[in-house]
Amino acid sequence: MSKPVIVAENLTKVYKMGKMEVHALCGISLKIKRGEVVAIMGPSGSGKSTLMNMLGCLDRPTQGEYFLDGEPVSTLNDDQLADIRNRKVGFVFQSFNLLSRTTALGNVELPLRYAGLASGRRERAREALEAVGLSERMTHRPQELSGGEQQRVAIARALVNDPAIIMADEPTGNLDSRVGKEIVNLLLSLNQKKGTTLIIITHDPNVAGQTQRIIRLKDGLVENGK
């Protein structure tokens, strides 16, 4: 049996605001299997965004241990975090986060540039865009694409480095229900084809209901799972 791709042990995160301390995570422990599709849900202030930042190597916990694909993350410095984030994590955001003056192909190439890949970038970016059904839109800039197409570019960008996990933060939040359903189906199909672990942060119970497991947060703690 393969080891979990994510192991978090007693993660806490405390933000200091002047003399006040805000406890965003209060001791979260969880494991996510390789290839699993998981939703993270919870009301505003429950710790969803903070947990995503921890799991996505955007921030470090105040206390606790975190292992991503077998690598200890909790004590890494900023440069080391950036390196493991680029190698191991693909992000899909609600607002797409594409460079407006860059073509779809150029946007998808960016993680490969950051990784220092000298050759084969263009071909890998083309393959990623073909995988999300945008072979005819590679030279278009974001403003020339629909919302659904922009999110497909973002998914291709998340996939291009063959990450251990993809984190999708409200990926359907800026899309109508029909296009949102297409995007969720695309993410699920890519998970089935590539076996990439998929973590979706969402408020939408219809999206969460299509995952294999739901992790519910409340007041910085895991409330229950499906």
N, C-alpha and C positions, 0 to 999 in steps of 0.2 A: 504494500500500500504506500502510495507516494506521500511525502510530508506535506503539511499545509503550506500554502504559499504565503499566508499571513498568520502570524502568531502575535497577539497583543496580550500582555500580562500586567494587570493593575495600572493601566494608564491614567495619570492624572494631569490636568493642566490648570494652572492658576495664573490669572492675569492680575497684575497689580495696577490699580488706578488711583494714584495718590496714596492715601493711607488705607484705601479699601482693597480687598482681595476678592476677585470674582472666580469662583470655582466652576470652570466650564466642563471639565471631565473629573469624575469623582471615583475613579478606580474601575476602569473598563477592561475586561478580559474577554477575548474572543479569538476564534480560529476560523479561517476561511480556506476551504480546500481548493486545490488547483483545478481550474476549469469550472468552478462553481459560479452560479449567478445569484447575487444577493442584493436585496433592497435594504436601504437604511432609511427609516422613517421616524418622525417625531415632531412635536410642535415646535414653534419658534422658541429658541432659548434652550432647547433640550440637549444641545451639544453636537448636532449633526455636522455643522460646518467645521467645528474644531476637530472632530474625529476624522473627517475627510482630510483635513490638513495633516493630521498625524499619519494616517495610512498612506497618503500620497506623497509623503516626505517633503511637505511644504513647511513643516514646523516640527519641533521636538517636544516631547512631553516634559512636564516638570518632574515627574517621577514615573517609574514603570519601565518595562522592557518591550521593544517592538522588533520583530524579525520579519523582513520582507524577502521572500524567496531564499531563506536561509541566512541572510546577511543581517547582522545587528545594526539597527538604525539609531537607537535612542541617543547615543553619545557622539554622533557624527557632527563635524563642523559644517558651516554653510556650503563650502565648496564640495565637500563629500556628499552632502545631501543633494546638491544640484546634480552631481554625477550619477548617483543611484536613481534619482528621479528621472533623469533623461534615459537611462538604460532600462528601467524596470516598470515605469508607469506611463500610461497614456491618458490624457485628460480630454473630456468632452464637457463643455460648459453650456449653460443656458443661453448665453449671449454670443456663442460661437468663437469669439476672440480671434478673428482672422485679421491679417494685415490688409488694409483696404486697398493699398496701391500695388499689391502683389497678386499674381495669378493664383488660381487654385493649385497648380503644380508647384509654384514657388512656396506657397503656404505649407504644403505637405512636405516639401524638402527640408523645412527649417530644423526639425529635430535631428535630421541626419547631418546637417551642417554643425549643429551644436555638439554632436557626438564626434566630430572630426573626421567623418567619412570622406575620403578624398575622391573616390571613384564609385560609379554605380548609383549615385544619388538620384539622378533623373529617372533611371529605369525603375528603381524601387518606388519612387513617388508615383510614377505612371501606373505601376501594378496596384498600388494601394487605391488610387482613384478608380481604376477599373473594377476593383473588388467591391466598391460602393456604388457602382453604376454610373460613373461620371466620365466615361471615356471620351464623350463628345464635348465636355465642358472644361477641359484642362487649362485652356488659355484664357478663360474668363476670370475677371476680377470679382470680388464679393458683391459689389453693388450691381453686377450683371446677373447675379444668381438669386433664385428664390430662397426663402428661409430654409426650406427643406434641403435644398441643394447646398446651402452654406453649412448646414449641420452635417451633411454627408462629407464635405471637405474636412470638417473638424474631426470626424470619425476616421477618415483616411489618415489624417495627420497623427491621430492617436495610435493608429495601428502600424505605422510605417517602420518603427523601431522594433517591432515584434516584442512588445512589453510583456512582463509577467502578469500585470493587471491593467484593466481599463477602468477608470473612475469617471462616471457620468453624473454630473451635478445638475439635476433638473433638466435633462436633455430635451424634454418636450415642452418646457415652460414657455417658450416664445413661438410655439407652433400651434396651428389649429389642430383639432382632434384627428382629422384624417391623416395629415402629414405626420403628426406625432406618433400615430399608430405605425406608420411606415418606418419611422426612425427606430422605434422600439423593436419592430420585427427585424430590421437590418442588424441591430446590435445583437439580438438573440441568434440570428443566422450566422453571424461572424463568430460568435462564441461556439456554436456547434461545429463550424468548419475548422476553426483554428484552435479551439480549446482554451482560449484566453479567458482568464478569470475576469468577471464583470461585476462591478459594484455600482449600483445606481442609487443616488440620493434623490428622493422624490417625495412630494406631498400627494401624488396621485395614486389612489388605491388600485386603479385599473392597471397602471404600470407595475406597481409592486406585486400585484396578483399574478403576473406572468413570470416572476422570478421563482427560484427554487426555495428561497428562504427569506424571511423578513426579520431584520434586526430592528427592534423598536427602542428608541431612546426616550428617557424622561429624566429631567433634572441631572443630566450628566452621567446617568447610569443606564445599563442595558435593562429594559423592562421585561422583554420576553422575546422569543423567536418562533418562527413558524417551522 
